[in-house]
Amino acid sequence: MTSIQARIRSHKLNKNIKQGIKYAIIIATAFVMLYPLIWIIGASFNRGANESFWLWPSDFTLIGWKEALTAPGWGSAQGYSLLRALWNTMQYVIPHVIFGTLTCLITAYVITRMHFKGKKLIFALVIGTLLMPNTIFRIPMYAFWTSRAIAPIWENSSVWFMPYLPLWAGSMFAVNSFSIFMFIQFFRTIPRDLDEAAYIDGANKFQVLFYVLMPILKPIVITVALLMFIAQFNDYQGPLIYRGAVSTYPLSLVLPTLGVDSTNTYAHVYARSIVSVSVLIIVFFAAQRYFVGNDADTAIKG
C-alpha cells in the first residue's frame, strides 16, 4: 500500500513539475511578446527619452497622460483632439469593414456554392490578384478618383464619410482578394448536406447563406472583419494620397506630426501612441472569443 501511495505521489509530483515548466515557458514567451508594449507604457511616464530597457521611469511625470488626447498644432493654433482624429479614422474604417466583409462573403459564396460558366476563370482571377502587390493599383485608382467627373463628389464634401470615399468605396465591389480566399477555404470545410437539406425545406440560395450557413461562418466573418479593421486603421499611404483639409486628417496622419518639440515631450508621444493602439487592443480582445474552429460537423446528425 505504501509503495502504491509513493507511486501516486511521484506521479503527481512529475505532473506538477511538467505543468510548472509549461506555464513558465508560456509566461516567458508572453512577456517577450508584450515587452515592447509594456516598455512604451513605462516610458509614457518618463519626462525624457527612456534610453534603457528598464521598465520603470527614471524621471516620473503624468503630463503625458494629462494631455494624451490633445494635439497641439494640428489643424489650428488651438489644436484638435485625438478623439477628432479617431472619428475621422472611423469614417472610412467602419464602411470599409462593413461593405468589404459583406461583399467578399457573397462573392466567396457564389464561387463555392453555385455553378456557372467561367467559374474557374473567376477563381483564377481572384488568386491572380491575390499575388499582385496592392501598390500597383494606386496610380490608376488615383487617376480615377481625381478625375474631373469623380473628384467633385468627394473633395471638400461636408457630408459624413464622403471626404474619405476613395478609401472605402472599393470595398463595395469585393476588391479584397485575400478575404475572398479566406472565405472560400472556409466554405469548402462546410458539408453541402446543410445546403441540400435547406433546399428541400424550400429555402432559396440567400436564405441558405444568411439563415443556415451564417451561424457556422461567424468565426471567419469576425476574423476577416478584424483583419480588415486593423489593416485599414493602420493604413498610412491611402489617407496620405487622398488627404483633404487638415481637419479631416485621421490618426495615421496626425500622430506623425506630434513629434518631440517645445510643446511635446517623449511622455506625450508615448501616451498618444498608446491611446491610438488601445483601440486595436480593445477590438481584438472583444473579438478573440470568436476565433474558434468550424462547428459544421455538429450541425449534422447521424
Sequence and secondary structure as in RCSB ss.txt:
>XXXX:A:sequence
MTSIQARIRSHKLNKNIKQGIKYAIIIATAFVMLYPLIWIIGASFNRGANESFWLWPSDFTLIGWKEALTAPGWG
SAQGYSLLRALWNTMQYVIPHVIFGTLTCLITAYVITRMHFKGKKLIFALVIGTLLMPNTIFRIPMYAFWTSRAI
APIWENSSVWFMPYLPLWAGSMFAVNSFSIFMFIQFFRTIPRDLDEAAYIDGANKFQVLFYVLMPILKPIVITVA
LLMFIAQFNDYQGPLIYRGAVSTYPLSLVLPTLGVDSTNTYAHVYARSIVSVSVLIIVFFAAQRYFVGNDADTAI
KG
>XXXX:A:secstr
 HHHHHHHHHHHHHHHHHHHHHHHHHHHHHHHHHHHHHHHHHHTTBSS   SS SS SSB  HHHHTTTEETTSS
SSS EEHHHHHHHHHHHHHHHHHHHHHHHHHHHHHHHH   TTHHHHHHHHHHHHTS GGGGHHHHHHHHTSTTT
HHHHTT  STTGGGHHHHGGGGGT  HHHHHHHHHHHTTS THHHHHHHHTT  HHHIIIIIIHHHHHHHHHHHH
HHHHHHHHT  HHHHHS  SGGG  HHHHHHH  SSSS  HHHHHHHHHHHHHHHHHHHHHHGGG     GGGG 
  
